[in-house]
Each structure stands twice: as structure tokens, then as C-alpha cells.
Amino acid sequence: IVTCPSNQTIYADASCQGVINDYTGSVVASDNCTMVSNLTITQSPAGSTTISTTTAITITVIDENLNSNTCVFNAIYIDTISPAVVCPSDQTIAIDPSCQYLMPDLSGSVGGTDNCSSLANMTITQNPIAGSTQTGGTAVLITLNDEGGNSSTCIVNMIPDDTSAPTITCPSPSPVDLGSACDFSL
């Protein structure tokens, strides 16, 4: 009889790899004719094997008569390292005559690195979303999500630039009464 340990969690390191432990000492095994100390217990893949995905581990127990039995459990591979996001610099943006502007899509200017995901495989979101109407200075929250569900954020400030000159409306001229000294008061 062979009883495997329950599924085990293996965490990704900075190189997007995890190392399987030696689980042979965690196996519960018994045999009708062979003493437990004389059973041969092997593991495949072996302890210290590097993985980068969830991996099935097979434990095999062999008695003195070469009878064998196996059990299987999973080394569940998990990436918990957040990506490093690189935001574009703050942006100056022209406003329209109503003092508004449309939020640009900043995703093409976002950079980043991750231990397991390439930038092409990560998701970039921004809030407020591209195409939304804004007034005044706006802090845009950029979020970079890797394939493992980890994320990092940064802020890009949108700085409105009013390039329209003010308009002036002068009052209509009105007749002025001049005094005897040819002067007038307002």
C-alpha cells in the first residue's frame, strides 16, 4: 500500500523556475511480506528537479520481490512575483475650446519586465480609460498584469496645456459729456 503526500505548492523564483523537493520521506508505505525499512521508494521527477509548470510527481514503492505500486500527486507551480512596470513620463496635452481633452491610450508607452511573462504577454490597463473626456490635471493609474495574476502600478500625470488666446469683447462706445474744461469723469 502506498499513500502519497497531498499536492505540494512550488513557488517560482526570479528566473521563473521552481525546485521540486524530495518527497520520498513523506510517503506512507506498507507491504504484506517486506519490512517497511526494506522497501525501495523512488520519485519521478526526482527531488531538486527544476520545473516551470505544474508537474505530476509519481512515487513508486518496490518490495523485496520486485512487486511495485505507485501513487501520484502534483507539484503545483505558482508565480507570486509582481512585474516591474515602467511608466511613460508625465504628458502635456492640448485642451479644446471647452477646456477638455480626450484621454490618450498610454499602453503603447508602458514598459516592464517580469520573471515569467514577456511584455507582449502581459496586460496593460489605465484608469481613466483611453477616449474618456477629461478636464484639468489628471493622474492616470497604469496597471501591468502578468500571466500569473500579479500586478504593479504607476502614475502618469496629464497636464492640460491651454494654447488658446483669450477673447476680448470691448464695450460699445457711448457718448461722453465733456465739461467746460474739456474733461469727463467715469
C-alpha positions in Angstrom: 0.0 0.0 0.0 1.3 3.4 -1.0 0.0 6.8 0.2 1.4 9.9 -1.4 1.6 13.3 0.2 -1.1 15.8 -0.8 -0.4 18.2 -3.6 2.5 20.5 -2.9 3.0 24.2 -3.8 6.2 25.2 -5.6 6.8 29.0 -6.0 8.5 30.5 -9.0 11.8 32.3 -8.3 13.3 35.3 -10.1 14.2 33.1 -13.1 10.6 31.7 -13.3 11.7 28.3 -12.0 10.7 26.2 -9.0 12.5 23.3 -7.5 10.8 20.0 -6.5 11.6 18.7 -3.1 12.4 15.1 -2.3 9.1 13.7 -1.1 10.1 10.1 -0.6 10.3 10.6 3.2 6.7 11.8 3.2 5.3 8.6 1.6 3.4 6.2 3.8 4.0 2.6 2.5 3.5 -0.9 3.8 3.8 -4.4 2.4 2.5 -7.8 3.5 5.9 -9.6 3.4 8.6 -6.9 3.4 9.5 -4.7 6.3 9.0 -1.1 5.7 12.7 -0.4 6.1 13.4 -2.8 3.2 11.0 -1.1 0.7 12.6 0.9 -2.1 10.9 4.3 -2.6 11.7 6.4 -5.7 10.3 9.6 -7.1 9.9 10.9 -10.6 10.8 13.6 -11.4 13.5 13.4 -8.7 14.0 15.9 -5.9 15.9 19.0 -6.9 14.4 18.9 -10.4 13.6 22.4 -11.8 10.1 23.0 -13.1 8.3 25.9 -14.7 4.7 24.5 -14.8 2.5 22.3 -12.5 4.1 18.8 -12.6 2.8 15.4 -11.7 5.1 13.5 -9.3 5.0 9.7 -9.3 6.1 7.8 -6.2 7.0 4.2 -6.8 7.4 1.6 -4.0 9.1 -1.7 -4.7 9.3 -4.6 -2.3 12.0 -7.3 -2.0 10.2 -9.5 -4.6 10.2 -6.6 -7.1 6.4 -6.0 -6.7 5.6 -2.4 -7.1 2.8 0.1 -6.5 2.6 3.8 -7.4 0.8 6.9 -6.4 0.7 10.4 -8.0 0.3 13.9 -6.7 1.0 17.4 -8.2 3.7 20.0 -7.6 1.5 23.0 -8.2 3.6 25.7 -9.7 2.7 29.3 -8.7 4.3 32.6 -9.7 3.8 35.2 -7.0 6.4 37.8 -8.2 4.9 41.0 -9.5 6.2 42.5 -12.7 8.2 45.7 -12.7 6.3 48.4 -14.6 7.9 51.4 -16.3 5.6 54.3 -16.9 6.0 56.9 -19.6 6.8 60.4 -18.3 4.1 62.9 -17.5 2.3 64.2 -20.6 1.3 67.7 -21.6 -1.9 67.7 -23.6 -3.7 70.4 -25.5 -7.2 71.3 -24.5 -10.1 72.2 -26.7 -12.1 75.5 -26.5 -14.2 73.9 -23.8 -11.1 73.3 -21.7 -11.4 69.5 -22.2 -9.3 66.8 -23.8 -9.7 63.1 -24.7 -7.5 60.8 -22.7 -4.9 59.2 -24.9 -4.1 55.5 -24.9 -0.9 55.3 -22.9 -0.4 51.5 -23.2 2.0 51.7 -26.1 4.4 53.8 -24.0 4.4 51.4 -21.0 7.3 49.1 -20.4 8.0 46.4 -18.0 9.7 43.2 -17.1 8.7 40.0 -15.3 10.2 36.8 -14.1 7.8 34.6 -16.1 6.0 36.8 -18.7 7.2 38.8 -21.6 5.7 42.3 -22.0 3.8 41.1 -25.1 2.0 38.5 -22.8 1.2 41.0 -20.1 -2.0 43.1 -19.8 -1.8 46.9 -19.5 -4.8 48.9 -18.3 -5.2 52.5 -17.5 -7.7 54.5 -15.4 -9.2 56.8 -16.6 -9.6 54.8 -19.8 -8.4 55.9 -23.2 -11.0 58.0 -25.1 -12.7 59.4 -21.9 -13.2 63.2 -21.7 -11.1 64.9 -19.1 -10.8 68.4 -17.7 -7.9 69.7 -15.6 -4.9 67.8 -14.5 -5.5 64.0 -14.3 -3.4 61.3 -12.6 -3.6 58.2 -14.8 -3.2 54.9 -13.0 -1.3 52.4 -15.1 -1.5 48.7 -14.1 0.7 45.9 -15.6 -0.6 42.4 -15.0 1.5 39.3 -15.7 0.2 35.9 -16.7 0.3 34.7 -13.1 -2.2 37.3 -12.0 0.4 39.5 -10.3 0.4 43.3 -10.9 2.3 46.5 -10.4 1.1 50.1 -10.9 2.5 53.5 -11.6 1.0 57.0 -12.2 1.3 59.3 -15.3 0.2 62.9 -14.8 -1.7 64.5 -17.7 -1.0 68.3 -17.7 -3.5 70.3 -19.7 -2.0 73.0 -22.0 -4.2 75.9 -22.8 -2.9 77.3 -26.1 -6.0 79.4 -27.0 -5.6 83.1 -26.5 -8.4 84.8 -24.5 -11.0 86.7 -26.4 -11.9 90.3 -25.5 -15.2 92.0 -26.1 -15.0 95.7 -25.7 -18.0 97.7 -24.7 -19.7 99.8 -27.4 -18.6 103.4 -27.4 -21.1 105.7 -25.8 -21.3 109.5 -25.9 -19.4 111.3 -23.2 -20.4 114.7 -21.8 -17.4 116.9 -21.7 -17.3 119.6 -19.1 -16.3 123.2 -19.7 -12.7 122.2 -19.1 -13.0 119.5 -21.7 -12.8 116.8 -19.1 -15.0 114.0 -18.1 -15.4 111.5 -15.2 -16.3 107.9 -15.3 
